[in-house]
Amino acid sequence: MAKQPSRGMTTQTQANTEVGNIKKRSALPLYQQIKSDVRNKIDSNQWLPGQQLPSENVLVEKLGVSRMTIHRALRELTNEGLLNRVHGIGTFVATPPRHASLIRLQNIAEEVQQSGSEYRCSVLKQKYVQVKTTDAIEMGVSEGTLLCHLKVVHFQDDVAIQLEDRLIHPDYIPEFDSTDFTLRTATDYLVSLFKPDEMEHIVRAVVPGKRTARVLAIEPNDPCIELTRRTWKDNRVVTRVVLTYPGSRYDLRERYLTEEFSKK
């Protein structure tokens, strides 16, 4: 689980993050006044990325409004990408979201480190499993085939940014059991073993559910981006991975030449 944020998520003193007074007789709803005040402070750089906001209890007492009002304002600002709510820790001014490639294979450890942040990961599952019908079809094997199952959560500055759930054909990763995936990502390791012939990407907007939300330290109803990627070599599916990103912490982006689309 996520620990106290560090570096890119440095906790600041509460004195620097006071929300201004609100006008209870204004025609503008209270939650919108709070949103406007928070947004203005972020836009004017009074509040910087990684700075922690006062708790909901503190805001309720200071502003004299209901907890529901505070919760709605912070929830909507989080959905808009301005705040980052880390379950069990607090609410922070969001850092600009990271960009995941929709097409290219990227090593998430290198991405995080190149941005000047600290990377770490936690292996939740690393074992051989006999796949059931749906997974067998996706991997192009018979039901009951023994495949490698790897489940890892990746962190940037101790904040979870990606849950990786991967199946791998054991023929292509003979040292699966003995590989330490906290030292080397599966993507980096697999790319060193073979060059893929073909890849398929499917992107969905999903609600994470309780287990995934707990791993990513988000609320169960927080929107997430799910990228499913299958990779082929010699007409065989080598690996299928489902990557789940908290929507407020990541986006998917790709830039490419359009020559092929303009050819007659």
N, C-alpha and C positions, 0 to 999 in steps of 0.2 A: 504494500500500500504506500501511497505517497507520504513522504515525511515533510517536515517543515521546509518551505521553499527556500532556495538559496540562489545566489547570483542573479539569474534572470527573473527570479520571483522573490526579490529581497523584501522582507517585511519592513515597513516604515513606521514611524511613530504615529499614533492615532491623532495627535495634535495637528498634523499636516493634512488630515483627510476629513475635516469637519464639513458636514453638509450645511448649507446656508439656511436661513429662516424661510419658512413657507407661509403663504397667505391663505388662511383657512376660509376667508370670505371671497376668494377669487373664483371666477367662473371656470378656471382651469382645474381639472381634478388634481387632488393631492399627489397621486402617484406620478402624474405627468410633470408636476412641479419638481418633484424629487429627481426624476429622470433628467429633466432639463438642467438642473443644477449640477448633477454629476457629469453629464455630457459636456457642459461648458468648462468644468474644471479639467477634464481630460483634454479637450480640444485646445485649451490655453496652456497646456503643459504644467498646470498647477499640480496635477496628479500625474505621476509618471508610471510607465509600464512596470508591473511588479509590486506597486504600492498597495498595501492592504487597507481596505475600508474598515470602518468600525463595524462591530457585529450588529445583527438585526436588533438584538435587545437594547444595545446602546442607542441606536437610531430611533427606536420606538420611544425610549425615555426622553431623548433630546428633542425630538420633533413633536412629540405629543400626538402621534398618529397611531393607527392600529398596526399590528404586526403584518396583517394581510396586505395593507397598503405598501409597507416597506418591501415585503416579499415580492409583490407584483412588479414594483419598480426595478428591483435588482434582477428579477428573473427576465424581464423584457430586455434590459440592458445586456444581460448575458447572451440572450438569443440573438441580439444585434451585433455581438462580437466585441463589445466595449469592456465587458467584465469577464472574469474567469472565476467561477465558484468551485473551490476544491473541497470536496465533501470531508467534513471533520476537521478542516483547517480554517477556512474563511473565504472571503471574497476579495479579489485582487483586480487592479486595473490590468486588462489583458495586454499581453505582448502581441505584436503582429503575428497572425497565424503562419505556421510553417506551410510550405508548399510541397505536396507530394506529386511526383510525376505520374501521369496517367498511362504512359506508354513505356518509358525507360525503366530498367531495373536499377534501383538506387539503394545504396547501403545507408540505412537510417543512422547508423552510428557515425559515419563520416559526415552526413548532413548536419547533425546536431553539433559535432565538434567543430566543423568549419564555421558555424555561426558564432563560435565563441562560448558555447554553453557546455555544460557537463552532461555526458551520456552515461547511462547505465541501463541494465535490463535485468529482469527476473524471470527465470525459467519456471513456469507453472506445471508443465508436463513434458516429459521426454521418454517415450516408450513405444514398443511395437504393439499394434492393435490389429484385430481382425475386422475389416471394414464391413459395414452393413450395406444395404441395397443402394441408398442414395449416394453415399460416398464411393461405392464400388463403380457405379455408373459414371460418376464425375471423373474417376481415375482410370476408367477404361479397363477394369479388372473384374474378376469373378467375386461374388459375395463370399466373405470369409478369408480373402487374401490378406496376408500379413503385410502391413505397411508401417512406415515410421510416422509417429504423431508427435508434433512439437507445438507447444503453446508457450508464447513468450509475451511479456508486457515490456514495452520500451519507454524509457523516461528521459525527459529533458529537464535538467536542473531539478530532479526529484519530482517532476510533475508527469504523470502518465500521458503519453501522446499517441500511443498505438498499441493495440492488442493484435498479435499475430497468431493465427491458428492454422497450422500447416500439416498437410499429408505429403509424404515423400516416398517414391518407389525405392525400396532398399537396394536395388541393383545399382542405383546411381549415387548412393551414399553409404558405402560399406563400413565406415567407421562412425556411424550414427551414435552408437552406444557410448563411445569413448570421447566424443567431441564435446568440448565445453562451449556452449552457445552463449555464455556470458562474456566470453573473450572474443568471439567472432560470430557475427550474425549469420543466419542461415542463408540469406541472399548472397553475402560475400563468399561463403564457403561453396555454395552450389555453382556460382559463376566461375569459380576457380577450377571446378571439376569438369564442366562441359559448357559448350556454347549452345543456347537454345535455338531451335529451328523455327518455332512458332509460339506466339503467346495470345491469350484471350483475356480481355478485361471486361468485367461487369461492375457497374457502380450503382449503388442503391442508397437511398436515405432510409435510415432505420431508427427504431427506438431500441435502446440496448438491452433492456431487461435487467433484472436485479443482479444477476451474477456478473455480467459484463460491466454494469454500472459500478459495482463494488470494486472490481479490478482497476477500472479507469478513474475511480474516485470522483464520479459524477452522480447526478440524480438519475433514477431509473427512467424518467421521462425526457431527459435531455437528448436532443437530436444528435445522431451520429452519422458519419459517412462510412459505408462499407464497400470496400474494393475487393472483389474476388478475382484472382488471377490463376489461370492454368498455363502451364509451360510444357511444351513438347520437345522431344528429341528423338529422331529416327522414327517418327510416327507413333511414339508412345508418350503418354502423359507422365512426366517425371514428377511434377509437384503441383498441388493445388493449395493456394493459401488464401485465407480470408483475413483481410486487414481492416480493423475497426478503428476509426479515428473519432475522438470527440469533436463535434461540429464546430465548437467555438475555438478549438486549438489548432485546427488543420483545414486546409482546402486542397483540392486536386487541380492541378494546372498543367498544361502542355502547350508548347509553341512549336510549330512545324511549318515547313515550306508548303505552299499550295500549288506547286507546279503540276503535280499529278491531277489535280482537280480541274485545271484550266486547259489541259491538253485536249485536242479534238481527235 
